[in-house]
Amino acid sequence: MIKKEWCKLRRIWWIPFIFMLGAFGDYYLSLRGFRLMHGTTELWSQILLKETIFFTPVKWVFVFSGIWFAAFQVAPECSQRRLRLLFHLPVNHHALLYIIPAVGLSLLALLFLFASCLFWGVSCANGFPSEMTLPMYITIIPWFLTGMTSWCAVAATIADPSRARKICLALAGYGYFVLLTSTRGFAALDIPAYTLLCIPWLFALNASALRVKEGK
């Protein structure tokens, strides 16, 4: 099953990483441009006092990546009725169903690790101390959760056979997107609490797939 997921993603998995590299290239150039125009003192003032976020594109890359991986993983299963056939195999279908999100969310975790390395690299290149960098870094964690939630919401929406439930799942996913990206400064969200709020999404694809089995 893992090999099957890899076959679906092997040609497209790298694209979000390219976008992430571009987002941090934009972040680096934005810092450099601001520093050249206004000076280092004003740049630090914008970050420390006004908590200006120069790396907003990173948020959109995480959201795009969640949607991207989910679409390529789940859409083929539904369009070719593989999901319904899955329940007729002489294996534990719950285990098979959780392999799909395990692969997709693992790729998102790898993307987050890649983004973390880039973030700290840009901070070191600009001479930001760790006390200054850490609150900014914590700001991107809810965006990573947004990417994972986007994966789960899109996967469940594609898999669910009911149009009404598709709409409800899409709206719920959008609600979580607004909740997790409504940052007004650095490290403004309670990460453990918001992580717990996202856990139910891990079961969304399984629930939608069971409805396919039951024909509801």
C-alpha positions as CSV (number, residue, x, y, z in Angstrom):
1,M,0.0,0.0,0.0
2,I,2.9,2.4,0.8
3,K,4.4,1.6,-2.6
4,K,1.0,2.3,-4.2
5,E,0.9,5.8,-2.6
6,W,4.5,6.4,-3.7
7,C,3.5,5.6,-7.3
8,K,0.8,8.3,-7.1
9,L,3.1,10.9,-5.8
10,R,6.5,10.1,-7.2
11,R,6.3,12.6,-10.0
12,I,4.7,15.5,-8.1
13,W,5.9,15.3,-4.5
14,W,8.7,17.7,-5.1
15,I,6.6,20.6,-6.4
16,P,5.6,22.0,-2.9
17,F,9.2,21.9,-1.9
18,I,10.1,24.2,-4.9
19,F,7.3,26.5,-3.8
20,M,8.6,26.5,-0.3
21,L,12.0,27.4,-1.5
22,G,10.5,30.2,-3.5
23,A,8.6,31.5,-0.4
24,F,11.7,31.7,1.6
25,G,13.6,33.3,-1.2
26,D,10.9,36.0,-1.2
27,Y,11.3,36.2,2.6
28,Y,15.0,36.7,2.3
29,L,14.7,39.3,-0.5
30,S,12.0,41.2,1.4
31,L,14.2,41.5,4.5
32,R,17.2,42.5,2.3
33,G,15.1,45.1,0.4
34,F,13.6,46.6,3.6
35,R,17.1,46.8,5.2
36,L,18.6,48.5,2.1
37,M,15.7,51.0,1.9
38,H,15.2,51.8,5.6
39,G,18.2,50.5,7.4
40,T,18.9,47.7,9.9
41,T,17.5,49.7,12.9
42,E,14.1,50.2,11.2
43,L,14.0,46.5,10.2
44,W,14.6,45.4,13.7
45,S,12.0,47.9,14.9
46,Q,9.4,46.5,12.5
47,I,10.1,42.9,13.8
48,L,10.5,43.5,17.5
49,L,8.0,46.3,18.1
50,K,5.4,46.0,15.4
51,E,5.8,42.2,14.9
52,T,5.6,42.6,11.1
53,I,5.4,39.2,9.4
54,F,7.6,39.2,6.3
55,F,7.1,35.5,5.5
56,T,3.4,35.3,4.9
57,P,3.8,33.3,1.6
58,V,4.9,30.3,3.7
59,K,1.4,30.0,5.0
60,W,0.0,29.6,1.5
61,V,2.6,27.0,0.5
62,F,1.5,24.8,3.5
63,V,-2.2,25.2,2.5
64,F,-1.4,24.5,-1.2
65,S,0.7,21.5,-0.3
66,G,-2.1,19.9,1.8
67,I,-4.6,20.3,-1.0
68,W,-2.0,19.1,-3.6
69,F,-1.1,15.9,-1.9
70,A,-4.7,15.0,-0.9
71,A,-6.0,15.5,-4.4
72,F,-3.3,13.3,-6.0
73,Q,-3.7,10.6,-3.4
74,V,-7.5,10.4,-2.9
75,A,-9.0,11.5,-6.2
76,P,-7.7,8.4,-8.2
77,E,-9.1,6.1,-5.5
78,C,-12.6,7.6,-5.9
79,S,-12.7,8.2,-9.6
80,Q,-11.9,4.6,-10.3
81,R,-13.9,3.1,-7.5
82,R,-10.8,1.7,-5.8
83,L,-12.1,2.9,-2.5
84,R,-15.2,0.7,-2.6
85,L,-13.1,-2.3,-3.7
86,L,-10.8,-1.8,-0.8
87,F,-13.5,-3.1,1.6
88,H,-13.6,-6.4,-0.3
89,L,-10.0,-7.2,0.2
90,P,-9.1,-9.9,2.9
91,V,-7.2,-7.4,5.0
92,N,-7.8,-4.9,7.7
93,H,-9.3,-2.0,5.7
94,H,-8.8,0.4,8.6
95,A,-5.1,-0.1,8.5
96,L,-5.1,0.4,4.7
97,L,-7.1,3.6,5.0
98,Y,-4.7,5.1,7.6
99,I,-1.7,4.4,5.3
100,I,-3.1,7.0,2.9
101,P,-3.0,9.9,5.4
102,A,0.2,8.6,6.9
103,V,2.0,9.0,3.6
104,G,0.5,12.4,2.9
105,L,1.0,13.9,6.3
106,S,4.5,12.5,6.5
107,L,5.3,14.4,3.3
108,L,3.9,17.6,4.9
109,A,6.0,16.9,8.0
110,L,9.1,16.6,5.8
111,L,8.1,19.9,4.1
112,F,7.8,21.5,7.6
113,L,11.3,20.2,8.4
114,F,12.6,21.7,5.2
115,A,10.9,25.0,5.9
116,S,12.4,25.0,9.4
117,C,15.9,24.6,8.1
118,L,15.3,27.4,5.6
119,F,13.7,29.7,8.3
120,W,16.7,29.4,10.6
121,G,19.1,29.7,7.7
122,V,17.5,33.0,6.6
123,S,17.5,34.2,10.3
124,C,21.2,33.4,10.7
125,A,22.0,35.1,7.4
126,N,20.4,38.3,8.7
127,G,22.1,38.1,12.1
128,F,18.9,37.6,14.1
129,P,19.6,36.2,17.6
130,S,17.7,33.0,18.6
131,E,15.6,35.0,21.1
132,M,14.3,37.0,18.2
133,T,14.0,34.1,15.8
134,L,12.1,31.7,18.0
135,P,8.8,33.6,18.4
136,M,8.8,34.1,14.6
137,Y,9.5,30.4,14.0
138,I,6.6,29.4,16.4
139,T,4.3,31.6,14.2
140,I,4.7,29.1,11.3
141,I,3.7,26.0,13.4
142,P,-0.1,26.8,13.1
143,W,0.4,27.2,9.4
144,F,1.9,23.7,9.3
145,L,-1.2,22.5,11.2
146,T,-3.3,24.3,8.6
147,G,-1.6,22.3,5.9
148,M,-2.3,19.0,7.6
149,T,-5.9,20.1,8.2
150,S,-6.2,21.0,4.6
151,W,-5.0,17.6,3.6
152,C,-7.6,15.8,5.8
153,A,-10.4,18.1,4.8
154,V,-9.8,17.8,1.1
155,A,-9.3,14.0,1.3
156,A,-12.5,13.6,3.3
157,T,-14.4,15.9,1.0
158,I,-13.3,14.0,-2.1
159,A,-14.1,10.6,-0.6
160,D,-17.5,11.3,0.9
161,P,-20.3,10.2,-1.4
162,S,-22.8,12.8,-0.2
163,R,-22.8,16.2,-1.8
164,A,-24.3,17.8,1.4
165,R,-21.5,16.3,3.6
166,K,-18.9,17.4,1.0
167,I,-20.1,21.0,1.5
168,C,-20.1,20.6,5.3
169,L,-16.6,19.2,5.3
170,A,-15.3,21.9,3.0
171,L,-16.8,24.6,5.2
172,A,-15.4,23.0,8.3
173,G,-12.0,22.9,6.7
174,Y,-12.3,26.6,5.8
175,G,-13.2,27.4,9.4
176,Y,-10.1,25.7,10.7
177,F,-8.1,27.6,8.0
178,V,-9.4,30.9,9.3
179,L,-8.8,29.8,12.9
180,L,-5.2,28.7,12.4
181,T,-4.1,31.6,10.2
182,S,-5.7,34.5,12.1
183,T,-2.3,35.4,13.6
184,R,-1.9,39.1,14.5
185,G,1.7,38.8,15.7
186,F,4.4,36.3,16.6
187,A,3.6,33.2,18.6
188,A,0.1,34.5,19.2
189,L,-1.7,31.1,19.3
190,D,-1.6,28.4,22.0
191,I,0.0,25.6,20.0
192,P,-0.9,22.6,22.2
193,A,-4.6,23.7,22.4
194,Y,-4.8,24.2,18.6
195,T,-3.0,20.9,18.0
196,L,-5.7,19.1,20.0
197,L,-8.4,20.8,18.1
198,C,-6.9,19.4,14.8
199,I,-6.7,15.8,16.0
200,P,-10.4,14.9,15.0
201,W,-9.4,15.6,11.4
202,L,-7.2,12.5,11.4
203,F,-10.3,10.3,11.4
204,A,-12.2,12.3,8.7
205,L,-11.0,10.2,5.7
206,N,-11.8,6.9,7.5
207,A,-15.3,8.2,8.3
208,S,-16.0,9.3,4.7
209,A,-14.6,6.0,3.3
210,L,-17.0,4.0,5.6
211,R,-19.9,5.9,4.2
212,V,-18.7,4.8,0.7
213,K,-18.8,1.2,2.0
214,E,-22.3,1.7,3.4
215,G,-23.5,3.5,0.2
216,K,-24.7,6.5,2.2
